[in-house]
Amino acid sequence: MKKSICIIITAALAITGLMTGCGKNKNPKQDETLSQTVTETVTETTTVKPDYNRKLIAFTFDDGPNSKSTDKILNTLAANNSVATFFTVGYNIDENPSVIKKAYDMGCEIGNHTKGHKYLTKCSGEELREQVDYVNNKIEEITGERPKLCRAPGGFYKGIEAQIGMPLIQWSVDTNDWKYKDESHKNRTAEKRAADIQSIVDHIMTHTEKGSIILMHDIYGFSADVVEAVVPKLREQGYELVTVSQLYEYYGMELKTGNVYFKVEFPEEDVTYSYTPGKFTVNTHEGKLNVRDEASINSNVLAEIPKGTEITVTEFSGNWAKTAYEGVTGWVNVKYILPVESSTAA
């Protein structure tokens, strides 16, 4: 953490005594300036160790705002001493500036979800710039602050990361809430709707862990009802709901332009794994083990393996293991698997 301290030093410049032997100042203009102000900036650096024991998570909402459902979500957050990040889309901004301002004023973060929800990977460079800049400018007009984060529509970002000009935020918990919106289930009974809400609540409670980024949409009344049901439960479990920027800041991490983030990756201890291919058991602390398309935390999640599942590892690359699960082949973090015949590394 850095603090800049400005020290103002005023030095009186005596005119008398600076004269030459003839009794006149060589620079008559100094007669008009009797003092000079010098500003010196001193940087004081303090180090605050992040508390990795805090159960911080970030709810994110796409495609809004909406005058009714977004407002209900904000009320639920406020009632539970929580905030979230809203990735706003251009065609909903102009109609709901007061909702955006309300969210911003209560400490929520306003992000960029493009002007027209177009897939940026299919846009020309000029069109991409227009899609991003439009929302940045509109949000700045409403809040006085430009968005710091972007979520690419559809989660499609590969090949354009550097062009966005902001960190790109993905997610680690996908609720699929949009599949259950009331508009698509007009004949659903009240009992079935309540059951659908409960199923998403259960999904969130099962898959959420500290550092999670949860994906929802604030344009649906159904989703607002899910939020109303799940947020108090998460708070009871000791979770703190913060913005995405706060999530990384509080854990002492920096969000960098051009990088893609799925969830907080906590520093690992200096451990060298010396496993060989064979049978392993998934040993996650909370939630499920992600199978990724590349041996990198910034790659796409192809599948999720429940804790306790036995898997076969065919290859290792650093701290990543290659395995197949339900027809999908990808990479898992070695940190979360154990050899079947042993509970410790070889």
Secondary structure, 3 states (H helix, E strand, C coil): CEEEEEEEEEEECCCCCCCCCCCCCCCHHHHHCCEEEEEEEEEEECCCCCCCCCCEEEEEEECCCCCCHHHHHHHHHHHCCCCCEEEECHHHHCCCHHHHHHHHHCCCEEEECCCCCCCHHHCCHHHHHHHHHHHHHHHHHHHCCCCCCECCHHHCCCCCHHHHCCCEECCCEECCHHHHCHHHCCCCCHHHHHHHHHHHHHHHHHHCCCCCEEEEECCCHHHHHHHHHHHHHHHHCCCEECCHHHHHHHCCCCCCCCCEECCCCCCCCCCCCCCCCEEEEECCCCCCEEEECCCCCCCCEEEEECCCCEEEEEEEECCEEEEEECCEEEEEEHHHEEECCCCCCC
